[in-house]
């Protein structure tokens, strides 16, 4: 295992209060992050994820403990020295007028350009490389305010990379993105960690993506006590259920997903395999069916045939009804 890049030592985060004890949002915890890894911070809204990230980034003083980056205390570094070692991408949308993508990424070179802000040939090489790394070459000359949310996020990540950081911190990087762009963003961050050796620490509400992409997970429940571990260990230990406990949803350890509580008032047998089988099962469960795979007396049997022209058969006693869509299948079930 490589030498830790980031060391968290008995760190607690929160807010001082005049005349009384500080409001501690995150209780003391100790852990470390290694180069080239992705760490996902997850937890319910209001648990303190943003407070913890801004504390680790040096933007807010800790209540107790230390944050060491390459052995040096982040909160003792100068702003310039810190900006050369870590970069931050926040959730808030930016309005930057007519700046192009290239000009915005160039701002990431500020820690290196001195008082005059003059870019050297080396600076331009880093800017172009950062844009290429995120796949945003076609956005370099486009005004930032004419980009989609997904395109803007690529440029903001490229700007952070232009700082040449060893640690990249992102607060909800997928917050404004649709599902395909969220997947693309998480895949990009994981690729960047592997390609550059930069460690990535991000907060997210995309639990499924976090479970799939994180090398390490920090789970922050309302109690403020951070639990650190592999995603699989946190799921198997029951930590996920505890952190996101709710009477309106339940966490399924088998699938790693949350489900709405549903009353199973009807029963059907489903036969078949493949994609059509999976989506048919989902539709039946949504309609209140308990789905079985072994035939039962007096229970309708639905046979999925994923042939060239997919269709479904409803076998009920002596009858057999052919259907050519899930919608038609559900209508016929209701009529029987």
C-alpha positions as CSV (number, residue, x, y, z in Angstrom):
1,X,0.0,0.0,0.0
2,X,1.3,3.5,-0.8
3,X,2.1,6.1,1.8
4,X,-1.1,8.0,2.8
5,X,-1.6,11.3,1.0
6,X,-4.1,12.7,3.4
7,X,-4.3,11.9,7.1
8,X,-7.3,12.8,9.2
9,X,-6.3,12.9,12.9
10,X,-9.1,13.0,15.5
11,X,-10.8,15.6,13.4
12,X,-14.2,17.2,14.5
13,X,-16.0,19.8,12.5
14,X,-18.7,22.3,13.3
15,X,-19.2,25.9,14.3
16,X,-18.1,28.0,17.3
17,X,-20.8,29.7,19.3
18,X,-20.1,32.8,21.3
19,X,-20.1,32.2,25.0
20,X,-21.2,28.6,24.8
21,X,-19.7,25.3,23.6
22,X,-19.2,25.0,19.9
23,X,-21.8,23.2,17.8
24,X,-20.1,19.9,16.8
25,X,-21.6,18.6,13.5
26,X,-19.0,15.9,12.9
27,X,-17.5,14.0,15.9
28,X,-13.8,13.2,16.0
29,X,-12.6,10.5,13.6
30,X,-9.3,9.3,12.2
31,X,-8.6,7.9,8.8
32,X,-6.4,8.3,5.7
33,X,-6.6,8.6,1.9
34,X,-4.0,7.2,-0.5
35,X,-3.0,8.5,-3.9
36,X,-4.9,7.4,-7.0
37,X,-8.1,6.5,-5.0
38,X,-11.7,7.7,-4.9
39,X,-13.3,8.3,-1.5
40,X,-17.1,9.0,-1.4
41,X,-18.6,10.9,1.5
42,X,-22.3,10.0,1.8
43,X,-25.1,10.7,4.3
44,X,-28.5,12.2,4.6
45,X,-29.2,15.9,3.9
46,X,-28.2,18.1,6.8
47,X,-25.8,15.6,8.3
48,X,-22.7,17.9,7.8
49,X,-21.1,16.6,4.6
50,X,-20.3,20.1,3.2
51,X,-19.1,21.3,6.6
52,X,-16.7,18.3,6.7
53,X,-15.4,18.9,3.2
54,X,-14.7,22.6,3.7
55,X,-12.9,21.8,6.9
56,X,-10.7,19.3,5.2
57,X,-10.1,21.8,2.3
58,X,-8.8,24.4,4.8
59,X,-11.7,26.8,4.1
60,X,-13.0,26.3,7.7
61,X,-11.1,25.7,10.9
62,X,-11.6,22.4,12.7
63,X,-13.0,22.3,16.2
64,X,-10.4,19.7,17.1
65,X,-7.8,17.6,15.4
66,X,-5.6,18.0,12.3
67,X,-5.7,17.5,8.6
68,X,-2.3,16.5,7.2
69,X,-1.7,16.7,3.4
70,X,1.7,15.0,2.6
71,X,2.6,15.4,6.2
72,X,1.9,19.1,6.5
73,X,-1.1,20.6,8.3
74,X,-3.5,22.1,5.8
75,X,-4.6,24.8,8.2
76,X,-1.0,26.0,8.7
77,X,-0.3,26.4,5.0
78,X,-0.4,29.6,3.1
79,X,-3.3,30.0,0.6
80,X,-0.9,29.7,-2.3
81,X,0.8,26.6,-1.0
82,X,-2.5,24.9,-0.3
83,X,-3.8,25.8,-3.8
84,X,-0.8,24.0,-5.3
85,X,-1.6,20.8,-3.5
86,X,-5.4,20.6,-3.5
87,X,-8.3,22.0,-5.5
88,X,-12.0,22.3,-4.7
89,X,-15.1,22.1,-6.9
90,X,-18.2,23.4,-5.0
91,X,-21.9,22.8,-5.7
92,X,-22.9,26.4,-6.3
93,X,-23.5,27.3,-9.9
94,X,-21.1,29.9,-11.3
95,X,-22.0,32.9,-13.5
96,X,-18.8,34.1,-15.2
97,X,-20.2,36.2,-18.0
98,X,-18.5,35.7,-21.4
99,X,-15.5,33.7,-20.3
100,X,-14.7,30.8,-22.6
101,X,-14.0,27.3,-21.4
102,X,-10.3,27.8,-22.0
103,X,-10.2,31.1,-20.1
104,X,-12.0,29.6,-17.1
105,X,-9.6,26.6,-17.0
106,X,-6.7,29.0,-17.2
107,X,-7.8,30.5,-13.9
108,X,-6.6,27.3,-12.3
109,X,-3.0,28.4,-13.0
110,X,-3.4,31.4,-10.7
111,X,-1.2,29.9,-7.9
112,X,1.7,29.6,-10.4
113,X,1.4,32.9,-12.4
114,X,2.5,35.4,-9.8
115,X,1.3,39.0,-9.4
116,X,1.2,39.7,-13.2
117,X,-0.9,36.7,-14.0
118,X,1.1,36.0,-17.2
119,X,0.7,32.5,-18.6
120,X,3.8,30.8,-19.8
121,X,4.1,28.1,-22.4
122,X,4.2,25.5,-19.7
123,X,1.0,27.0,-18.2
124,X,-0.8,26.7,-21.6
125,X,0.4,23.1,-21.9
126,X,-1.1,22.3,-18.5
127,X,-4.4,24.0,-19.5
128,X,-4.7,22.1,-22.7
129,X,-3.8,18.8,-21.0
130,X,-6.5,19.4,-18.3
131,X,-9.1,20.1,-20.9
132,X,-8.1,17.0,-22.9
133,X,-8.2,14.8,-19.7
134,X,-11.9,15.7,-19.1
135,X,-12.8,15.3,-22.8
136,X,-13.8,19.0,-23.2
137,X,-11.7,20.0,-26.3
138,X,-14.8,21.1,-28.1
139,X,-15.7,23.4,-25.2
140,X,-12.5,25.4,-25.1
141,X,-13.7,28.3,-27.3
142,X,-17.4,28.2,-26.2
143,X,-18.7,30.8,-23.7
144,X,-19.2,29.2,-20.3
145,X,-22.8,30.6,-20.0
146,X,-23.8,28.8,-23.2
147,X,-22.9,25.3,-21.9
148,X,-25.1,22.7,-20.4
149,X,-24.7,21.7,-16.8
150,X,-22.7,18.6,-17.7
151,X,-20.4,20.6,-20.0
152,X,-19.9,23.2,-17.2
153,X,-19.0,20.5,-14.8
154,X,-16.3,19.2,-17.1
155,X,-14.8,22.7,-17.4
156,X,-14.8,23.2,-13.6
157,X,-13.1,19.9,-13.1
158,X,-10.6,20.8,-15.8
159,X,-9.9,24.1,-14.0
160,X,-9.3,22.2,-10.7
161,X,-6.9,19.9,-12.6
162,X,-5.0,22.9,-14.0
163,X,-3.9,23.6,-10.4
164,X,-2.0,20.2,-10.6
165,X,-3.4,19.1,-7.3
166,X,-2.5,15.9,-5.4
167,X,-6.0,16.0,-3.8
168,X,-9.2,16.9,-5.6
169,X,-12.2,17.7,-3.4
170,X,-15.7,18.0,-4.9
171,X,-19.0,18.8,-3.1
172,X,-21.9,17.1,-4.9
173,X,-20.3,17.1,-8.4
174,X,-23.4,15.4,-9.9
175,X,-26.0,17.6,-8.2
176,X,-27.4,19.3,-11.4
177,X,-26.8,16.5,-13.9
178,X,-29.2,14.0,-15.5
179,X,-28.6,10.3,-15.0
180,X,-26.3,9.6,-18.0
181,X,-24.2,12.7,-17.1
182,X,-24.0,11.6,-13.5
183,X,-22.6,8.2,-14.6
184,X,-20.2,9.9,-17.0
185,X,-19.0,12.3,-14.3
186,X,-18.3,9.6,-11.8
187,X,-16.5,7.5,-14.4
188,X,-14.4,10.5,-15.3
189,X,-13.3,11.1,-11.7
190,X,-12.4,7.5,-11.2
191,X,-10.4,7.5,-14.5
192,X,-8.6,10.8,-13.5
193,X,-7.6,9.3,-10.1
194,X,-6.1,6.2,-11.8
195,X,-4.5,8.2,-14.6
196,X,-3.0,11.0,-12.6
197,X,-2.5,9.5,-9.2
198,X,-4.5,12.3,-7.7
199,X,-6.7,11.3,-4.8
200,X,-10.4,12.3,-5.2
201,X,-12.7,13.0,-2.2
202,X,-16.3,13.8,-3.1
203,X,-19.7,14.0,-1.5
204,X,-22.7,12.6,-3.3
205,X,-26.3,11.5,-3.0
206,X,-25.8,9.0,-5.8
207,X,-25.6,6.0,-3.6
208,X,-25.6,3.4,-6.3
209,X,-22.7,5.2,-8.2
210,X,-20.8,5.6,-4.9
211,X,-21.1,1.9,-4.1
212,X,-19.8,1.1,-7.6
213,X,-17.0,3.6,-7.9
214,X,-15.6,4.3,-4.4
215,X,-12.4,2.6,-3.2
216,X,-13.3,3.9,0.3
217,X,-16.5,5.3,1.7
218,X,-17.2,7.7,4.6
219,X,-20.7,7.3,5.9
220,X,-21.9,10.3,7.9
221,X,-25.3,9.8,9.6
222,X,-27.2,12.4,11.6
223,X,-25.3,11.3,14.8
224,X,-22.2,12.9,13.4
225,X,-20.0,9.8,13.9
226,X,-18.2,9.0,10.6
227,X,-18.0,5.4,9.7
228,X,-15.1,4.5,7.3
229,X,-14.7,1.4,5.2
230,X,-15.1,-0.4,1.9
231,X,-18.6,0.1,0.5
232,X,-19.3,-3.7,0.7
233,X,-18.3,-3.8,4.4
234,X,-20.6,-0.8,5.2
235,X,-23.5,-2.5,3.4
236,X,-23.0,-5.9,5.0
237,X,-22.6,-4.5,8.5
238,X,-26.0,-2.8,8.3
239,X,-24.4,0.7,8.5
240,X,-26.4,1.8,5.4
241,X,-29.7,0.9,6.9
242,X,-28.9,2.8,10.1
243,X,-27.6,5.9,8.4
244,X,-30.6,6.2,6.1
245,X,-33.3,4.7,8.3
246,X,-36.8,5.8,7.3
247,X,-40.3,4.4,7.7
248,X,-41.0,5.2,4.1
249,X,-38.1,3.4,2.4
250,X,-36.0,0.3,3.0
251,X,-32.5,-0.6,2.0
252,X,-32.1,-4.0,0.2
253,X,-28.6,-5.5,0.9
254,X,-29.0,-7.9,-2.0
255,X,-29.3,-5.2,-4.6
256,X,-27.8,-2.2,-2.9
257,X,-30.8,-0.1,-3.6
258,X,-33.6,1.6,-1.7
259,X,-37.2,0.4,-2.1
260,X,-40.6,1.8,-1.3
261,X,-42.6,-0.4,1.0
262,X,-45.2,-2.2,-1.0
263,X,-48.1,-4.5,-0.1
264,X,-48.1,-7.7,-2.0
265,X,-51.8,-8.5,-2.3
266,X,-51.6,-10.6,-5.5
267,X,-49.5,-13.5,-6.7
268,X,-48.2,-14.4,-10.2
269,X,-45.6,-16.9,-11.5
270,X,-43.0,-15.5,-13.9
271,X,-41.0,-17.7,-16.2
272,X,-38.2,-16.7,-18.6
273,X,-34.9,-15.0,-18.4
274,X,-32.9,-12.0,-19.6
275,X,-33.7,-8.3,-19.8
276,X,-37.5,-8.8,-20.6
277,X,-37.8,-11.0,-17.5
278,X,-36.2,-8.4,-15.2
279,X,-38.3,-5.5,-16.4
280,X,-41.5,-7.6,-16.3
281,X,-40.8,-8.5,-12.7
282,X,-40.3,-4.8,-11.8
283,X,-43.6,-3.9,-13.4
284,X,-45.5,-6.7,-11.6
285,X,-44.0,-5.8,-8.3
286,X,-45.0,-2.2,-8.8
287,X,-48.6,-3.3,-9.4
288,X,-48.6,-5.2,-6.1
289,X,-47.8,-8.7,-7.2
290,X,-45.6,-11.1,-5.3
291,X,-43.6,-12.7,-8.1
292,X,-42.8,-16.4,-7.8
293,X,-40.7,-18.6,-10.1
294,X,-42.3,-22.0,-9.3
295,X,-45.8,-22.8,-10.4
296,X,-48.6,-22.8,-7.8
297,X,-52.2,-24.0,-8.1
298,X,-54.7,-21.4,-9.2
299,X,-51.9,-18.8,-9.9
300,X,-51.5,-17.1,-13.2
301,X,-48.3,-18.0,-15.1
302,X,-46.6,-15.4,-17.2
303,X,-44.1,-16.7,-19.7
304,X,-41.6,-14.2,-21.2
305,X,-40.4,-15.0,-24.7
306,X,-37.5,-12.7,-25.7
307,X,-37.5,-13.9,-29.3
308,X,-37.1,-11.7,-32.4
309,X,-40.6,-10.4,-31.7
310,X,-40.8,-10.3,-27.9
311,X,-44.1,-11.3,-26.4
312,X,-45.7,-12.5,-23.2
313,X,-48.1,-15.4,-22.5
314,X,-50.6,-15.3,-19.6
315,X,-51.5,-18.9,-18.8
316,X,-54.5,-19.1,-16.5
317,X,-56.2,-22.5,-16.1
318,X,-57.2,-23.6,-19.6
319,X,-56.6,-20.2,-21.3
320,X,-53.6,-18.6,-22.9
321,X,-53.5,-14.9,-23.8
322,X,-50.7,-13.5,-26.0
323,X,-49.4,-9.9,-25.2
324,X,-46.9,-7.8,-27.1
325,X,-46.0,-5.2,-24.5
326,X,-45.8,-4.9,-20.8
327,X,-48.7,-2.5,-20.8
328,X,-50.9,-5.0,-22.6
329,X,-49.7,-7.7,-20.2
330,X,-50.8,-5.6,-17.2
331,X,-54.2,-4.8,-18.8
332,X,-54.9,-8.5,-19.4
333,X,-53.9,-9.4,-15.9
334,X,-56.4,-6.9,-14.5
335,X,-59.1,-8.4,-16.7
336,X,-58.4,-11.9,-15.5
